[in-house]
């Protein structure tokens, strides 16, 4: 069992939207009582960084298949379906904590 969920938040540039998403994800997970460590990067860095994390969260489309859960978090930036995105983040991170096969 993993002590905390390792998350990569990736956006186009690795600066603006991932910073906003990171703060929102921190809040969501804190309220849900889920411990997490968050790394930020660009979508171009995802292939290099994916092995070190449990969940990948992206603010833009990520077309390549990954062997980790990928959560689309643009709703946290746009405010569209923010509750749905938050619920998916919590559910995905809980699943990782409870049953991560490679943890």
Secondary structure, 3 states (H helix, E strand, C coil): CCCCEEEEEEECCCCHHHHHHHHHHHHHHHHHCCCEEEEEEEHHHHHHHHHHCCEEEECCCCCCCCCCEEEECHHHHHCCCHHHHHHHHHHHHHHHHHHCCCC
